[in-house]
Amino acid sequence: MMTAGPSGPAVFIQAPRMDASLRRFSLFYFCYYAALGAYTPYVGRWVDALGHGGYVVGGMLGLWYGTRILAPPAWAALTGRSTQPGLWFFAGCVLTLGCFAGFLFTRSAWALLAVMAVFGLFYNAVMPQFEAMTLTALGPRSDLYGRLRVWGSIGFLVVAGTYGALLDRFGGDAFPWLSLPLFAAMVLAAWLHRDDTPPAPADAGGDAGHLWKRPGVRRFLVVALLMQMGFGPFYVFYTLHLQANGHSGAVIGGLWAVGVLIEILMFWQAPRLIARYGASRLLLACLAVTVLRWLLTAFFADSLPIMVLAQATHALSFATFYACCMRLMADFFPGRRAGAGQSLFFGFSQGVGGVLGAAMAALAWESAGGGELAFALGAAVTAAAWGVYAPRARK
C-alpha cells in the first residue's frame, strides 16, 4: 500500500507475511467457525420448528453464553500448567463432538437445555485456549492475527450462506444431522495441534489478576461486554426477525453471507488499518458504526437493500473490532498470561455479555415491541459502550 510520508514523498507500507507453519491454525479456525456457521444462525430456527417459543430460544442461547463464563477459566486452570496443552485441546474438541450428538435425540425443552449445558461447556472452552495458542505462535507478529482468523470467517460464510436453503429443502429437523459432520471436521483439525507446547514465560512480571487492576484493562473489558450484549438480539433473533419481515430462508442465508464476506475482506486488511490508525481509535469507530447498524436492523428489516447495507457494516462492527481486541489483548496479557487473559476476556465479555444480551433480546422479543425493540436496545447498549471508551481512545 502506498501513502504519503511525513515530509511529502510517497512511501510504501509492506504488509507482513505469514510462514507455512501457521496454516494449521487457519485450518482449525475454518472448521471451528464452519460449525458455528450452522449453529449460531439456525439453532433458534430449529428450536422454533420443534414448537418452542421465544423464551426457550432465548433460554438456550442464554445458557450457551452462560457456559462462556464458567468454561474458559475452568479449562484454563486445567491446561495452564500442563506440558501437553495440545492434547487437552484435542480432548476438548472430541468432547464437544460427543456432546453435540446429544441433540440428535432431544426434543423437550428441558432435554435441550441439558444438552446445551454440557455441549456449551466444552465448545466454549476450547476457543480461548486456541486463541492463546495462536497469539503465542505469532509472538511479536500479533498484527497478523486477522490473516489467520479470516479463515474462520470463510468457514462461517460457506456454511451460513448455504444452510438456510438446505433447511428449506430438508426441513428444520435436519439441523443436528447436517451439523454433526462439521463438528467432526473440527476434531480432525484439532488433531494437528496435539503436540503444541506451552508458551514461554512472560517477559514482564505480574499475573493476570494484577493486570485486571489496570484501568485500561477494566475499561476495555467493560466495552467488550457491552458490545457483546448489543449483539445479543442479532445472535438470538436475527434469523427470526428477518422471517417475521417476510424474507425466505435463502435470502436470510444470503444476508448472513454478505456480512461474513465483508468480514473476510476486512480481516485481511486489519493489519494495515491497525498499523495506520491504532487499535484504540479503530475500536471507537467500530462502536459508532455498530449503533447505526442495529438501528437500521430494528426499523428497516423489511427492506432488503437496507439489510444488505446493514450487514456490510459487519466489516467494522465485528471484524475490525475483534482484530483490535486481539491486538490489545496481546499487549495486556503476553506470554504465559495469554491463556488466563483469553479466559478472562472470553468469560467476561462473551460470557456475561452474551447472557445479558440474550436475556435482553428474549424479553424484548416476547413483548409488544418484538424485534424492533430488541435491536433498538442493542443500539442503546452499544452507544453506552462508545461513551465508556471515548475518553480512553482520545488520549
C-alpha positions in Angstrom: 0.0 0.0 0.0 1.3 3.5 -0.9 0.9 6.5 1.3 2.4 9.9 1.9 5.4 10.2 4.2 5.8 12.9 6.9 7.7 15.2 4.5 5.5 14.5 1.5 7.1 11.8 -0.8 5.2 8.6 -1.2 6.3 5.6 0.9 5.2 2.0 0.8 3.8 0.1 3.8 4.5 -3.6 3.3 2.1 -5.9 5.0 3.9 -8.7 6.9 3.7 -12.2 5.6 2.9 -15.5 7.3 5.0 -18.6 7.1 3.7 -22.0 6.2 3.8 -23.3 9.7 0.8 -21.2 10.6 -1.6 -22.8 8.1 -2.8 -25.4 10.5 -4.1 -22.6 12.7 -6.0 -21.3 9.7 -7.5 -24.7 9.2 -8.8 -25.0 12.7 -10.3 -21.6 12.5 -12.0 -22.6 9.3 -13.5 -25.8 10.8 -14.5 -24.3 14.1 -16.4 -21.4 12.6 -17.9 -23.5 9.9 -19.6 -25.5 12.6 -20.6 -22.2 14.3 -22.0 -21.0 10.9 -24.6 -23.7 11.2 -25.2 -23.3 14.9 -25.4 -19.6 15.6 -27.8 -18.5 12.8 -30.0 -21.6 12.7 -30.3 -23.2 16.1 -33.0 -20.7 17.0 -34.9 -21.7 13.9 -34.6 -25.4 14.8 -35.9 -24.9 18.3 -38.7 -22.8 17.0 -39.6 -25.6 14.5 -39.8 -28.0 17.4 -42.6 -25.9 18.7 -40.9 -24.0 21.5 -41.4 -20.2 21.9 -39.1 -17.2 22.2 -38.3 -17.8 25.9 -36.9 -21.3 25.2 -34.9 -19.9 22.3 -33.6 -17.1 24.4 -33.0 -19.5 27.3 -30.9 -21.9 25.2 -28.8 -19.1 23.8 -28.5 -17.5 27.3 -27.3 -20.9 28.6 -24.9 -21.1 25.7 -23.4 -17.8 26.7 -23.5 -18.7 30.3 -21.1 -21.6 29.7 -18.7 -19.0 28.4 -18.5 -17.6 31.9 -17.7 -20.9 33.6 -15.9 -22.9 30.9 -12.9 -20.7 29.9 -11.4 -20.2 33.4 -12.0 -23.8 34.5 -10.4 -25.1 31.3 -7.5 -22.6 31.6 -6.9 -23.9 35.2 -6.7 -27.4 33.9 -4.5 -26.7 30.9 -2.4 -23.7 32.0 0.3 -25.7 33.8 0.2 -28.7 31.5 3.3 -29.6 29.5 0.9 -31.0 26.8 -1.8 -28.4 26.2 -2.3 -29.6 22.7 -3.7 -32.9 24.0 -6.1 -31.1 26.3 -7.2 -29.0 23.4 -7.8 -32.1 21.2 -9.7 -33.8 24.1 -11.9 -30.8 24.4 -12.8 -30.9 20.8 -13.7 -34.6 20.9 -15.9 -34.0 23.9 -17.6 -31.1 22.0 -18.5 -33.5 19.2 -19.8 -36.1 21.6 -22.0 -33.7 23.4 -23.4 -32.1 20.3 -24.5 -35.6 19.2 -27.0 -35.5 22.1 -29.1 -33.0 20.1 -29.9 -35.9 17.7 -32.1 -37.5 20.5 -33.7 -34.5 22.3 -36.9 -32.7 21.7 -38.3 -31.5 25.0 -37.3 -28.1 26.4 -35.5 -29.5 29.5 -33.6 -32.0 27.5 -32.5 -29.4 25.0 -31.3 -27.2 27.9 -29.4 -30.1 29.5 -27.6 -31.0 26.3 -26.8 -27.3 25.7 -25.2 -27.0 29.1 -22.7 -29.8 28.5 -22.1 -29.0 24.9 -21.5 -25.4 25.6 -19.1 -26.1 28.4 -16.6 -27.8 26.0 -17.3 -25.9 22.8 -16.8 -22.6 24.6 -13.7 -23.9 26.5 -11.5 -24.7 23.5 -11.6 -21.4 21.6 -10.0 -19.2 24.3 -7.2 -21.8 24.6 -6.8 -21.8 20.9 -6.7 -18.0 20.7 -3.9 -18.1 23.3 -2.1 -20.8 21.3 -2.4 -18.6 18.2 -1.1 -15.4 19.8 1.8 -17.5 21.3 2.7 -18.8 17.9 2.6 -15.3 16.4 4.7 -13.8 19.1 5.6 -10.2 18.2 3.7 -10.6 14.9 0.3 -10.4 16.6 -0.9 -7.9 14.0 -1.1 -10.9 11.6 -3.9 -12.4 13.7 -6.5 -11.2 11.2 -4.8 -13.1 8.4 -5.3 -16.4 10.4 -8.8 -15.6 11.8 -10.1 -14.7 8.4 -10.2 -18.4 7.5 -12.8 -18.8 10.3 -14.9 -16.2 8.6 -14.6 -18.1 5.3 -15.7 -21.3 7.0 -18.7 -19.4 8.6 -19.6 -17.9 5.2 -19.6 -21.2 3.4 -22.0 -22.8 5.8 -24.1 -19.9 6.9 -24.7 -18.8 3.3 -26.0 -22.2 2.2 -27.6 -23.6 5.4 -30.8 -21.7 5.1 -31.5 -23.2 1.7 -30.6 -26.7 3.0 -33.1 -26.4 5.9 -35.7 -25.1 3.4 -35.1 -28.3 1.4 -34.7 -30.9 4.2 -36.8 -29.3 7.0 -35.8 -27.9 10.4 -35.5 -31.3 11.9 -32.4 -32.0 9.8 -30.4 -29.3 11.7 -28.5 -31.6 14.1 -27.8 -34.2 11.4 -26.5 -31.7 8.9 -24.3 -30.1 11.6 -22.7 -33.2 13.1 -20.1 -33.7 10.2 -18.9 -30.1 10.7 -18.0 -30.8 14.3 -16.3 -34.0 13.2 -14.1 -31.9 10.8 -13.2 -29.6 13.7 -11.9 -32.6 15.7 -9.7 -33.7 12.8 -8.3 -30.1 12.5 -7.6 -30.1 16.3 -5.5 -33.3 15.9 -2.9 -31.3 14.1 -2.3 -29.3 17.3 -1.9 -32.3 19.7 1.8 -31.7 20.1 1.7 -27.9 20.6 3.9 -26.8 23.5 3.1 -24.3 26.2 4.2 -20.7 25.8 7.4 -19.3 27.2 7.1 -17.3 30.5 6.2 -13.7 30.0 9.0 -11.2 30.0 7.2 -8.8 32.3 6.3 -9.6 35.9 2.9 -9.9 37.4 0.0 -12.1 36.7 -3.5 -11.8 35.1 -5.0 -10.8 38.4 -2.6 -7.9 38.7 -3.2 -6.8 35.2 -7.0 -6.9 35.8 -6.5 -4.0 38.2 -5.1 -1.7 35.5 -7.7 0.9 34.5 -7.1 0.3 30.8 -7.9 -3.4 31.1 -11.1 -2.8 33.1 -12.4 -0.2 30.7 -11.5 -2.4 27.7 -13.3 -5.5 29.2 -16.4 -3.5 30.0 -16.6 -2.1 26.5 -16.2 -5.7 25.1 -19.0 -6.8 27.4 -21.4 -4.1 26.3 -20.5 -4.7 22.6 -21.3 -8.4 23.0 -24.5 -7.5 24.9 -25.5 -5.3 22.0 -25.0 -8.3 19.6 -27.5 -10.3 21.7 -30.6 -9.6 19.5 -28.5 -10.4 16.4 -27.2 -13.8 17.5 -30.5 -14.9 19.1 -33.3 -13.5 16.9 -31.8 -12.1 13.7 -33.0 -15.0 11.6 -36.5 -15.0 13.1 -36.6 -11.2 12.8 -36.0 -11.4 9.1 -38.5 -14.3 8.8 -41.1 -12.1 10.5 -40.5 -9.4 8.0 -41.1 -11.7 5.0 -37.7 -12.9 3.9 -37.2 -16.5 2.8 -34.6 -18.9 4.1 -32.4 -18.4 1.0 -32.5 -14.6 1.4 -31.7 -14.9 5.1 -28.7 -17.2 4.4 -27.6 -14.7 1.7 -27.7 -11.8 4.2 -25.6 -13.8 6.7 -23.2 -14.5 3.8 -23.0 -10.8 2.9 -21.9 -9.9 6.5 -19.3 -12.6 6.6 -18.0 -11.9 3.1 -17.3 -8.3 4.2 -15.9 -9.6 7.4 -13.4 -11.7 5.4 -12.2 -8.8 3.4 -11.8 -6.6 6.5 -9.9 -9.2 8.5 -7.4 -9.4 5.6 -6.9 -5.6 5.7 -6.9 -5.3 9.5 -3.1 -5.4 10.0 -2.7 -2.4 7.7 -5.6 -0.5 9.4 -4.3 -1.2 12.9 -0.8 -0.2 12.0 -2.0 3.1 10.5 -4.7 4.2 12.9 -4.1 2.3 16.1 -6.3 -0.2 17.8 -8.0 2.2 20.2 -9.1 4.7 17.6 -10.4 2.0 15.3 -12.3 0.4 18.1 -14.1 3.6 18.8 -15.1 4.0 15.2 -16.4 0.4 15.2 -18.7 1.1 18.1 -20.2 4.2 16.4 -20.9 2.2 13.2 -22.5 -0.6 15.1 -25.0 1.7 16.7 -26.2 2.7 13.2 -26.3 -1.0 12.2 -28.7 -2.0 14.9 -31.0 1.0 14.3 -31.2 0.0 10.6 -31.9 -3.6 11.5 -34.6 -2.6 14.1 -36.7 -0.3 11.9 -36.0 -1.2 8.3 -35.9 -5.1 8.4 -38.5 -5.3 5.6 -36.1 -3.6 3.1 -33.6 -5.9 1.5 -31.3 -3.2 0.2 -31.1 -1.6 3.7 -30.5 -5.0 5.2 -27.6 -5.6 2.8 -26.2 -2.2 3.8 -26.5 -3.0 7.5 -24.8 -6.4 7.0 -22.0 -4.6 5.1 -21.1 -2.8 8.3 -20.1 -6.1 9.8 -16.7 -5.2 8.4 -16.3 -2.8 11.3 -18.8 -4.0 13.9 -17.3 -7.4 14.1 -14.1 -8.0 12.0 -12.2 -4.8 12.8 -13.5 -4.6 16.4 -12.4 -8.2 17.1 -9.0 -7.7 15.5 -8.4 -4.6 17.6 -9.4 -6.5 20.7 -6.9 -9.3 20.0 -4.2 -6.7 19.3 -4.9 -5.1 22.7 -5.1 -8.5 24.4 -1.6 -9.3 23.1 -0.3 -6.2 24.9 -2.3 -6.7 28.1 -1.6 -10.4 28.5 1.7 -11.6 27.0 3.5 -14.9 27.3 2.0 -17.4 29.8 -0.6 -14.9 30.8 -2.2 -15.2 27.4 -4.3 -18.2 28.4 -5.6 -16.5 31.6 -6.2 -13.3 29.7 -8.2 -15.0 27.0 -10.3 -16.9 29.5 -11.0 -13.6 31.3 -11.8 -11.8 28.0 -14.0 -14.7 26.7 -15.8 -15.3 30.0 -16.4 -11.7 30.9 -17.3 -10.2 27.5 -18.8 -13.0 25.5 -20.0 -14.9 28.6 -21.5 -12.3 30.9 -22.2 -10.0 27.9 -23.8 -12.8 26.0 -26.1 -13.9 28.8 -27.2 -10.3 29.4 -27.7 -9.8 25.7 -29.7 -13.0 25.2 -31.9 -12.1 28.2 -32.5 -8.6 27.0 -33.3 -9.9 23.5 -35.7 -12.6 24.8 -37.6 -10.1 27.0 -37.9 -7.6 24.2 -38.9 -10.3 21.6 -41.8 -11.6 23.8 -43.0 -8.0 24.5 -45.2 -5.9 22.2 -42.0 -4.3 20.8 -40.7 -7.6 19.3 -37.7 -7.4 17.0 -37.8 -3.6 16.7 -37.4 -3.2 20.4 -34.7 -5.9 20.7 -32.5 -4.3 18.1 -33.1 -0.8 19.4 -32.0 -1.9 22.8 -28.9 -3.4 21.2 -28.2 0.1 19.6 -28.6 1.8 23.0 -26.2 -0.6 24.8 -23.6 -0.2 22.0 -23.9 3.6 22.3 -23.2 3.2 26.1 -20.0 1.3 25.1 -18.9 4.1 22.9 -19.4 6.5 25.8 -17.3 4.4 28.1 -14.4 4.0 25.7 -14.3 7.5 24.1 -12.2 9.1 26.9 -9.6 6.3 26.6 -9.4 6.5 22.8 -8.9 10.2 22.7 -5.9 10.1 25.0 
